[in-house]
Amino acid sequence: MSRPNVYVTRKVPEQALEILRSVASVTVWDREDVPPPREVILRELAQAEGVFSLLTDRIDAEVMAAAPRLKVVSNFAVGYDNIDIPAATKRGIVVTHTPDVLTETVADFTVCLMLAAARRLVEADRYTRDGKWKTWEPLLLAGQDIHHATLGLIGLGRIGAAVARRAQGFGMRVLYYDVVRREDLERSLSIAYLSLDDVLRDSDVISVHVPLSEHTRHLMGRAQFALMKNTAVFVNTSRGPVVDQRALAEALASRRIFAAGIDVFEQEPVSPDDPLLKLDNAIVVPHIASASIPTRIRMATLAAENLVAVLQGKRPPNPVNPEVLAK
Ligand code: DGY
């Protein structure tokens, strides 16, 4: 029997390719630094039963229509806003993602951004390297405290909850807003549910942990930044379009809020001319919250396991549209 074809849209860890090669004939876009152009995806998927995709690949209805044999789209990410899920479900294509394995790593990085932005770490590093350090000064590069501050989580899914657990170690009071209320976590983590506006008004640090959808696009805009304290530190490790980036840059430039740590952008890669990149009180990094070596390898192998399971007619560990499997 001929082996199914799988297209992998980037050079990924070898461990994942080994899993795929054990059952399929695998073609890899062999660049690490750029995604395959759309015409390459359309051409490669014409014969493929499976695609191992990254969050940089738009797998929409047009791509699926050009891929008549496609059974599975396995995304190497927990987020899957790059994939048209209703279109996949309509065509009976299983979509999978990589939850859980990155939760703790992203939560670590979220805390890292909170601390770095609040304590002006990057600015201080630049200051020292630039030879500006003349003497000890009482308020030199003074920032905000994280310990015993109030943390406002926008979204209390897996990652939001993991950040809340870390916040306990800093003696923080934790508030949250989500569309789904989690009374179990409110009790076990001693956290309080408030409306979005009240979380924004009461928090010293605000961290966003919602998926991108039509309901969350620009959830944080000018009106939301206007509610925050002028000492507030804002962190986003979720998806860029959840935040109106222009409104964020204005809030930082006018000192409406104190600082921000930003991992994700409305357009990625962010333009070097973006106003956010000109601001000393913004820490900007290239979508790396889950980028520890062990976690990225585990994400890749999990994505491969998901893909192989579908090709073998088994239930994958992490389906996004399990209703397709029931058919
Ligand atoms: C995801 O998995 O969705 C992240 O943004 C990349 O780890």
Boltz pocket constraint, residues with backbone or C-beta under 6 A from the ligand:
constraints:
  - pocket:
      binder: B
      contacts: [[A, 55], [A, 76], [A, 77], [A, 78], [A, 79], [A, 80], [A, 98], [A, 102], [A, 237], [A, 238], [A, 287], [A, 289], [A, 290]]
      max_distance: 6.0
